């Protein structure tokens, strides 16, 4: 499992359908909204962990929860 770089939700990289490449690394997403947010500004989200301590729809607005 890896973390969605936008919202922090766990994503199974083996079955994830949503992914993007940035600086030679693959990033995986839980939701099309998170992927779109990343693709708009990958540098902002590619630093690793999200700033929130846990995922909730109010922290990122992706609506996946």
N, C-alpha and C positions, 0 to 999 in steps of 0.2 A: 504494500500500500504506500501511496505517496499522498502528499497534501496538495489540494488545489491551491495554487499560489495567490488567488484572489480572496477566497473565503475561508480557506483552511480546512475544508471538509476532506476526509479521507477518500481517495479514489484508487480503485484497483487498476494499475497501469496495464495489466494483462488484458482487461476487457474494456477499457475506456475507449469510447468512440470519439471523444472530443480531445484534441491535442494540438499543440502548436510548437514550433521550433523557434528557439531564440538563442543566439550566440553558441550554437552547437549543442544545445541541450533541449530535450523534449519536456514539455510541461503538459500536465493532464488536468482536465476540468470536469466538474460534476454537472455542469449546466451550460447551455449555450450562452447565457448572459455572462457568466464568469469568463468564458473563452473570449467573448466580444470585448469585455472590459480589459482583459490581458492584451489582446491584439491591438487595442487602441493605444496602449502605453506599456509595452512589455518591460521596459527598463524599470518602471515603478514597482512592478510586482515580481520581478525575477530574482530579487534579493534573498529569497528563501521563505522563512516563516512569515505569516501574516502578522499584523500588529495586534489583532484581537487575540484574547486568550482562549477563545473557543468559538466555534461556528454558531451563528444564529442569523436568522434572516434579517434582523435589524442591523447587524454589523456590516453586511455587504450588500444587502438588497437584492441578492440573486434569486430569491424565492424558492430555493431548492429544499428548504425545510418547511 
